[in-house]
């Protein structure tokens, strides 16, 4: 037997991202006495700080993604997996709940219940797997927003139509300094959220639209999601609607 044959086989190692401590007060909104982080912001934090790790649901033995509990209610089994290495992290159980956070009988779980619990499971599993937003569960003080970008002499500009290729930025205005323009990615995200809301809850979407027009004094939502505060207003409103359904 050679020396090579006696050597231990190589063990592949990997690092699980630690997202603890990156949450800032700008990520939060208040509901009652508690602070929450909107699910879309959670997804974006994970995408930026844990690249290649994606959230998924484990199929249940009965078929589909809802698992049956001993008391005939339902729960999800969420997990994160690295799409490059294939590493799959441990499953995380999450009860499907409705009004007042009460569990729902298995036979009465709706598609909307599944949708809302999927988003909540994403947030809870992000904390379990990566420590994301652990401060909210542990009641730890959340740090202030990072102000480094204010001190940097970066060139900022705005454009009337940011969809045109190779369009030059105009000099930044006083309004843009106070209310920075929304990024294309963020605008696309809130527009998809609005589209989904109109599809499933048109009355709620109409109410949101009226609130948006009143808040920002614009004739309509379409074509007027141009600033970061517009996207934050819509994302927060949709998050509150999801929590109330």
One Martini backbone bead per residue (centre of mass of N, CA, C, O) as a GRO file, in nm:
protein
  245
    1UNK     BB    1   0.096   0.036   0.024
    2UNK     BB    2   0.071   0.359  -0.029
    3UNK     BB    3   0.083   0.678   0.076
    4UNK     BB    4  -0.160   0.779  -0.090
    5UNK     BB    5  -0.365   0.558   0.019
    6UNK     BB    6  -0.341   0.668   0.329
    7UNK     BB    7  -0.474   0.914   0.265
    8UNK     BB    8  -0.702   1.135   0.304
    9UNK     BB    9  -0.969   1.241   0.179
   10UNK     BB   10  -1.109   1.492   0.030
   11UNK     BB   11  -1.287   1.768   0.168
   12UNK     BB   12  -1.558   1.948   0.099
   13UNK     BB   13  -1.594   2.294   0.137
   14UNK     BB   14  -1.810   2.546   0.294
   15UNK     BB   15  -1.980   2.864   0.313
   16UNK     BB   16  -2.197   3.022   0.525
   17UNK     BB   17  -2.363   3.288   0.529
   18UNK     BB   18  -2.343   3.603   0.720
   19UNK     BB   19  -2.626   3.836   0.785
   20UNK     BB   20  -2.555   3.956   1.041
   21UNK     BB   21  -2.593   4.317   1.077
   22UNK     BB   22  -2.727   4.442   0.791
   23UNK     BB   23  -2.953   4.561   0.918
   24UNK     BB   24  -3.169   4.843   0.883
   25UNK     BB   25  -3.397   5.095   0.941
   26UNK     BB   26  -3.467   5.113   0.628
   27UNK     BB   27  -3.599   4.805   0.632
   28UNK     BB   28  -3.836   4.916   0.804
   29UNK     BB   29  -4.161   4.858   0.961
   30UNK     BB   30  -4.457   4.949   1.123
   31UNK     BB   31  -4.661   4.714   1.337
   32UNK     BB   32  -4.761   4.846   1.582
   33UNK     BB   33  -4.507   4.737   1.810
   34UNK     BB   34  -4.362   4.628   1.551
   35UNK     BB   35  -4.097   4.521   1.352
   36UNK     BB   36  -4.043   4.504   0.992
   37UNK     BB   37  -3.952   4.316   0.695
   38UNK     BB   38  -3.987   4.319   0.385
   39UNK     BB   39  -3.973   4.056   0.172
   40UNK     BB   40  -3.827   4.197  -0.067
   41UNK     BB   41  -3.585   4.297   0.102
   42UNK     BB   42  -3.493   4.023   0.192
   43UNK     BB   43  -3.435   3.907  -0.088
   44UNK     BB   44  -3.225   4.126  -0.163
   45UNK     BB   45  -3.020   4.078   0.061
   46UNK     BB   46  -2.961   3.785  -0.018
   47UNK     BB   47  -2.875   3.837  -0.311
   48UNK     BB   48  -2.630   4.027  -0.230
   49UNK     BB   49  -2.501   3.842   0.032
   50UNK     BB   50  -2.605   3.541  -0.107
   51UNK     BB   51  -2.491   3.423  -0.361
   52UNK     BB   52  -2.666   3.140  -0.506
   53UNK     BB   53  -2.893   3.157  -0.292
   54UNK     BB   54  -3.202   2.969  -0.276
   55UNK     BB   55  -3.538   2.951  -0.232
   56UNK     BB   56  -3.738   2.664  -0.113
   57UNK     BB   57  -3.967   2.387  -0.144
   58UNK     BB   58  -4.068   2.097   0.003
   59UNK     BB   59  -4.214   1.831  -0.084
   60UNK     BB   60  -4.477   1.642  -0.006
   61UNK     BB   61  -4.609   1.324   0.037
   62UNK     BB   62  -4.901   1.424  -0.084
   63UNK     BB   63  -4.829   1.660  -0.242
   64UNK     BB   64  -4.685   1.929  -0.302
   65UNK     BB   65  -4.623   2.186  -0.024
   66UNK     BB   66  -4.823   2.075   0.189
   67UNK     BB   67  -4.810   1.987   0.516
   68UNK     BB   68  -4.928   1.753   0.752
   69UNK     BB   69  -5.049   1.776   1.058
   70UNK     BB   70  -5.170   1.614   1.338
   71UNK     BB   71  -5.413   1.857   1.353
   72UNK     BB   72  -5.491   1.927   1.044
   73UNK     BB   73  -5.275   2.111   0.949
   74UNK     BB   74  -5.034   2.338   0.798
   75UNK     BB   75  -4.702   2.320   0.635
   76UNK     BB   76  -4.375   2.424   0.569
   77UNK     BB   77  -4.059   2.338   0.382
   78UNK     BB   78  -3.781   2.519   0.398
   79UNK     BB   79  -3.495   2.627   0.182
   80UNK     BB   80  -3.149   2.646   0.100
   81UNK     BB   81  -2.970   2.670  -0.222
   82UNK     BB   82  -2.690   2.610  -0.412
   83UNK     BB   83  -2.669   2.643  -0.763
   84UNK     BB   84  -2.362   2.560  -0.787
   85UNK     BB   85  -2.296   2.331  -0.557
   86UNK     BB   86  -2.579   2.202  -0.424
   87UNK     BB   87  -2.614   2.298  -0.149
   88UNK     BB   88  -2.823   2.191   0.127
   89UNK     BB   89  -3.013   2.307   0.367
   90UNK     BB   90  -3.197   2.285   0.621
   91UNK     BB   91  -3.501   2.244   0.720
   92UNK     BB   92  -3.800   2.469   0.756
   93UNK     BB   93  -4.063   2.507   0.955
   94UNK     BB   94  -4.401   2.646   0.858
   95UNK     BB   95  -4.685   2.777   0.947
   96UNK     BB   96  -5.011   2.806   0.834
   97UNK     BB   97  -5.165   3.126   0.842
   98UNK     BB   98  -5.392   3.373   0.946
   99UNK     BB   99  -5.579   3.523   1.133
  100UNK     BB  100  -5.406   3.596   1.415
  101UNK     BB  101  -5.204   3.354   1.363
  102UNK     BB  102  -5.382   3.115   1.273
  103UNK     BB  103  -5.440   2.815   1.203
  104UNK     BB  104  -5.518   2.592   0.924
  105UNK     BB  105  -5.700   2.385   0.779
  106UNK     BB  106  -5.606   2.183   0.536
  107UNK     BB  107  -5.880   2.207   0.355
  108UNK     BB  108  -5.862   2.551   0.383
  109UNK     BB  109  -5.623   2.598   0.214
  110UNK     BB  110  -5.509   2.848   0.017
  111UNK     BB  111  -5.334   3.011  -0.220
  112UNK     BB  112  -5.297   3.266  -0.044
  113UNK     BB  113  -5.183   3.124   0.203
  114UNK     BB  114  -4.936   3.010   0.056
  115UNK     BB  115  -4.813   3.276  -0.038
  116UNK     BB  116  -4.777   3.415   0.239
  117UNK     BB  117  -4.612   3.181   0.378
  118UNK     BB  118  -4.377   3.180   0.183
  119UNK     BB  119  -4.270   3.465   0.257
  120UNK     BB  120  -4.237   3.413   0.561
  121UNK     BB  121  -4.048   3.171   0.533
  122UNK     BB  122  -3.819   3.318   0.398
  123UNK     BB  123  -3.752   3.500   0.642
  124UNK     BB  124  -3.714   3.281   0.862
  125UNK     BB  125  -3.503   3.112   0.701
  126UNK     BB  126  -3.294   3.341   0.674
  127UNK     BB  127  -3.237   3.342   0.978
  128UNK     BB  128  -3.170   3.041   1.026
  129UNK     BB  129  -2.936   3.020   0.797
  130UNK     BB  130  -2.800   3.348   0.809
  131UNK     BB  131  -2.917   3.578   1.020
  132UNK     BB  132  -3.136   3.739   0.905
  133UNK     BB  133  -3.289   3.963   1.103
  134UNK     BB  134  -3.240   3.874   1.411
  135UNK     BB  135  -3.319   4.137   1.565
  136UNK     BB  136  -3.632   4.098   1.560
  137UNK     BB  137  -3.636   3.836   1.742
  138UNK     BB  138  -3.414   3.945   1.970
  139UNK     BB  139  -3.439   4.251   2.030
  140UNK     BB  140  -3.230   4.418   1.862
  141UNK     BB  141  -3.060   4.672   1.775
  142UNK     BB  142  -3.080   4.871   1.494
  143UNK     BB  143  -2.908   5.007   1.264
  144UNK     BB  144  -2.825   5.257   1.092
  145UNK     BB  145  -2.793   5.399   0.815
  146UNK     BB  146  -2.577   5.418   0.563
  147UNK     BB  147  -2.369   5.727   0.499
  148UNK     BB  148  -2.136   5.700   0.288
  149UNK     BB  149  -2.269   5.811   0.019
  150UNK     BB  150  -2.273   6.113   0.112
  151UNK     BB  151  -1.947   6.151   0.121
  152UNK     BB  152  -1.930   6.078  -0.163
  153UNK     BB  153  -1.811   6.206  -0.485
  154UNK     BB  154  -2.058   6.130  -0.654
  155UNK     BB  155  -2.222   6.095  -0.954
  156UNK     BB  156  -2.539   6.236  -1.015
  157UNK     BB  157  -2.840   6.140  -1.197
  158UNK     BB  158  -3.096   6.209  -1.439
  159UNK     BB  159  -3.388   6.081  -1.625
  160UNK     BB  160  -3.671   6.076  -1.814
  161UNK     BB  161  -3.572   5.790  -1.968
  162UNK     BB  162  -3.426   5.491  -1.846
  163UNK     BB  163  -3.481   5.291  -2.110
  164UNK     BB  164  -3.263   5.411  -2.270
  165UNK     BB  165  -2.991   5.356  -2.443
  166UNK     BB  166  -2.717   5.545  -2.361
  167UNK     BB  167  -2.820   5.753  -2.163
  168UNK     BB  168  -2.774   6.056  -2.045
  169UNK     BB  169  -2.718   6.231  -1.764
  170UNK     BB  170  -2.846   6.459  -1.575
  171UNK     BB  171  -2.826   6.687  -1.369
  172UNK     BB  172  -2.869   6.718  -1.051
  173UNK     BB  173  -3.126   6.789  -0.849
  174UNK     BB  174  -3.274   6.893  -0.565
  175UNK     BB  175  -3.489   6.668  -0.569
  176UNK     BB  176  -3.287   6.425  -0.605
  177UNK     BB  177  -3.141   6.467  -0.335
  178UNK     BB  178  -3.401   6.408  -0.165
  179UNK     BB  179  -3.525   6.218  -0.418
  180UNK     BB  180  -3.422   5.950  -0.533
  181UNK     BB  181  -3.405   5.746  -0.780
  182UNK     BB  182  -3.518   5.468  -0.910
  183UNK     BB  183  -3.450   5.165  -0.988
  184UNK     BB  184  -3.511   4.939  -1.227
  185UNK     BB  185  -3.539   4.690  -1.044
  186UNK     BB  186  -3.739   4.812  -0.838
  187UNK     BB  187  -3.960   4.890  -1.040
  188UNK     BB  188  -4.012   4.606  -1.151
  189UNK     BB  189  -4.097   4.481  -0.882
  190UNK     BB  190  -4.347   4.664  -0.814
  191UNK     BB  191  -4.496   4.608  -1.080
  192UNK     BB  192  -4.534   4.306  -1.024
  193UNK     BB  193  -4.692   4.342  -0.762
  194UNK     BB  194  -4.925   4.503  -0.886
  195UNK     BB  195  -5.014   4.292  -1.092
  196UNK     BB  196  -5.086   4.076  -0.879
  197UNK     BB  197  -5.291   4.244  -0.723
  198UNK     BB  198  -5.489   4.296  -0.960
  199UNK     BB  199  -5.546   3.991  -1.009
  200UNK     BB  200  -5.649   3.916  -0.696
  201UNK     BB  201  -5.698   4.241  -0.580
  202UNK     BB  202  -5.850   4.501  -0.722
  203UNK     BB  203  -5.954   4.672  -0.481
  204UNK     BB  204  -5.682   4.705  -0.338
  205UNK     BB  205  -5.537   4.832  -0.581
  206UNK     BB  206  -5.719   5.081  -0.600
  207UNK     BB  207  -5.659   5.191  -0.320
  208UNK     BB  208  -5.358   5.224  -0.362
  209UNK     BB  209  -5.374   5.420  -0.601
  210UNK     BB  210  -5.518   5.647  -0.448
  211UNK     BB  211  -5.299   5.687  -0.233
  212UNK     BB  212  -5.070   5.757  -0.428
  213UNK     BB  213  -5.199   6.010  -0.559
  214UNK     BB  214  -5.236   6.165  -0.291
  215UNK     BB  215  -4.940   6.159  -0.183
  216UNK     BB  216  -4.800   6.263  -0.488
  217UNK     BB  217  -4.975   6.424  -0.686
  218UNK     BB  218  -5.099   6.224  -0.913
  219UNK     BB  219  -5.299   6.092  -1.173
  220UNK     BB  220  -5.111   5.822  -1.169
  221UNK     BB  221  -4.917   5.540  -1.152
  222UNK     BB  222  -4.857   5.525  -1.433
  223UNK     BB  223  -4.534   5.664  -1.483
  224UNK     BB  224  -4.479   5.747  -1.142
  225UNK     BB  225  -4.230   5.545  -1.080
  226UNK     BB  226  -3.932   5.739  -1.000
  227UNK     BB  227  -3.891   5.697  -0.692
  228UNK     BB  228  -3.793   5.547  -0.408
  229UNK     BB  229  -4.050   5.628  -0.242
  230UNK     BB  230  -4.253   5.492  -0.430
  231UNK     BB  231  -4.161   5.199  -0.389
  232UNK     BB  232  -4.188   5.194  -0.079
  233UNK     BB  233  -4.489   5.254  -0.065
  234UNK     BB  234  -4.587   5.005  -0.225
  235UNK     BB  235  -4.443   4.777  -0.070
  236UNK     BB  236  -4.573   4.841   0.205
  237UNK     BB  237  -4.871   4.820   0.121
  238UNK     BB  238  -4.858   4.522   0.023
  239UNK     BB  239  -4.760   4.403   0.287
  240UNK     BB  240  -5.013   4.486   0.451
  241UNK     BB  241  -5.215   4.333   0.278
  242UNK     BB  242  -5.096   4.049   0.320
  243UNK     BB  243  -5.131   4.054   0.635
  244UNK     BB  244  -5.463   4.095   0.617
  245UNK     BB  245  -5.548   3.821   0.449
   0.00000   0.00000   0.00000
